[in-house]
Amino acid sequence: MPLNKIEINSYYSRIGYLPQHSILFKGTVKENILLGEEKSLDDKLLEFLDYLALEKEVEEGGRNLSGGERQRIAIVRTFAKGDKDLYLLDEPTTYLDGAKIRTLKEMIKSKSSESIILIFLHSQDFLENLCDSIVEFS
């Protein structure tokens, strides 16, 4: 099919995107994750949030949260939207400690059998034993 015949808007719902710098808004952690949708979060996503309460208030831009808390909210937001055909993860390990990085790796592995996952990183350490193939740009 020629590219100019593809209706690009129909693909947006099939893509999960984690930007390097996610935007958080004033509201609760849960509101920042679900973005107006009414659904529950699975146990793996709740575990990844760790001690971060879903009803905790978030100030505009997440000013009252640490970098790791903001990143965990953004990651859970990306994976909470249901299964996607394609995930684009830009620097997903930013601000995460070793335990959370291991959990993130498990989350990615669980999605990789049904989805294509593109991870953009400066460090390749995270990609060991995770990827089928690695493309390096210099």
C-alpha positions as CSV (number, residue, x, y, z in Angstrom):
1,M,0.0,0.0,0.0
2,P,1.4,3.4,-0.9
3,L,2.3,5.5,2.2
4,N,0.1,8.4,1.0
5,K,-2.9,6.1,1.2
6,I,-2.4,5.2,4.9
7,E,-4.7,7.0,7.4
8,I,-2.0,7.8,10.0
9,N,-4.5,8.7,12.7
10,S,-5.8,5.1,12.8
11,Y,-2.3,4.1,14.0
12,Y,-2.0,6.4,17.0
13,S,-4.0,4.2,19.2
14,R,-1.7,1.3,18.4
15,I,1.5,3.0,19.5
16,G,2.7,3.5,23.1
17,Y,5.2,6.3,23.5
18,L,7.4,7.2,26.5
19,P,9.1,10.6,25.8
20,Q,12.4,11.4,27.4
21,H,10.8,14.2,29.4
22,S,7.1,13.4,30.2
23,I,4.7,16.1,31.1
24,L,2.7,15.8,34.4
25,F,-0.2,17.9,35.3
26,K,-1.8,19.0,38.6
27,G,-4.0,16.2,39.9
28,T,-3.4,12.8,41.5
29,V,-0.9,10.2,40.4
30,K,-3.8,8.1,39.2
31,E,-5.2,10.9,37.1
32,N,-1.7,11.5,35.5
33,I,-1.6,7.8,34.6
34,L,-5.1,7.2,33.2
35,L,-5.6,10.7,31.6
36,G,-9.3,10.6,32.0
37,E,-9.9,6.9,31.2
38,E,-11.8,4.7,33.7
39,K,-9.8,1.6,34.1
40,S,-7.8,-0.3,36.8
41,L,-4.1,-0.8,36.9
42,D,-2.7,-4.4,36.9
43,D,-0.6,-5.6,39.8
44,K,2.7,-5.4,38.0
45,L,2.1,-1.7,37.2
46,L,1.1,-1.0,40.8
47,E,4.2,-2.8,42.0
48,F,6.3,-0.6,39.8
49,L,4.9,2.5,41.4
50,D,6.1,1.1,44.7
51,Y,5.2,3.3,47.6
52,L,3.8,6.1,45.4
53,A,0.1,6.3,46.4
54,L,-2.3,6.6,43.5
55,E,-4.2,9.4,45.3
56,K,-1.1,11.4,46.0
57,E,-1.4,15.0,44.7
58,V,0.9,16.0,41.9
59,E,1.8,19.6,41.4
60,E,1.9,21.2,38.0
61,G,4.8,19.6,36.1
62,G,5.4,17.1,39.0
63,R,7.5,19.7,40.9
64,N,6.8,17.9,44.2
65,L,8.0,14.6,42.9
66,S,11.5,13.2,42.5
67,G,12.9,12.4,39.0
68,G,12.4,8.7,39.7
69,E,8.8,9.2,40.8
70,R,8.0,11.2,37.7
71,Q,9.7,8.6,35.5
72,R,7.8,5.7,37.1
73,I,4.4,7.6,36.5
74,A,5.4,8.1,32.9
75,I,6.3,4.5,32.4
76,V,3.1,3.2,34.0
77,R,1.1,5.6,31.9
78,T,2.7,4.2,28.7
79,F,2.0,0.6,29.6
80,A,-1.4,1.2,31.3
81,K,-3.1,2.1,28.0
82,G,-3.5,-1.6,27.0
83,D,-1.4,-3.7,24.6
84,K,0.1,-1.8,21.7
85,D,1.6,-3.0,18.4
86,L,4.6,-0.7,18.8
87,Y,6.3,0.9,21.8
88,L,8.8,3.8,21.5
89,L,10.7,4.2,24.7
90,D,13.1,7.2,24.9
91,E,15.6,6.9,27.7
92,P,13.3,4.8,29.9
93,T,15.9,4.2,32.6
94,T,16.4,7.9,33.4
95,Y,16.3,8.5,37.2
96,L,15.5,4.8,38.0
97,D,17.5,2.8,40.6
98,G,18.8,-0.7,40.0
99,A,15.7,-2.5,41.3
100,K,13.3,-0.4,39.2
101,I,15.5,-0.9,36.1
102,R,15.3,-4.7,36.6
103,T,11.5,-4.4,37.0
104,L,11.3,-2.3,33.9
105,K,13.3,-4.9,32.0
106,E,10.7,-7.6,33.1
107,M,7.8,-5.4,32.0
108,I,9.5,-4.9,28.5
109,K,10.1,-8.6,28.2
110,S,6.5,-9.4,29.0
111,K,5.4,-7.1,26.1
112,S,8.0,-8.1,23.6
113,S,6.3,-11.3,22.5
114,E,3.3,-9.4,21.2
115,S,4.8,-6.0,20.4
116,I,7.7,-4.3,18.6
117,I,9.6,-2.3,21.1
118,L,12.1,0.4,20.1
119,I,14.3,1.7,22.9
120,F,16.5,4.7,22.5
121,L,19.4,4.9,25.0
122,H,22.8,6.3,25.4
123,S,24.0,3.3,27.4
124,Q,23.8,-0.2,26.0
125,D,24.1,-1.9,29.4
126,F,20.3,-2.0,29.8
127,L,19.8,-3.8,26.5
128,E,21.9,-6.8,27.4
129,N,19.8,-10.0,27.4
130,L,16.8,-8.0,26.4
131,C,16.9,-7.3,22.7
132,D,16.8,-9.4,19.6
133,S,18.9,-6.9,17.7
134,I,20.6,-3.6,18.5
135,V,21.2,-0.8,16.0
136,E,23.8,1.8,17.0
137,F,23.9,5.3,15.6
138,S,27.1,7.3,15.9
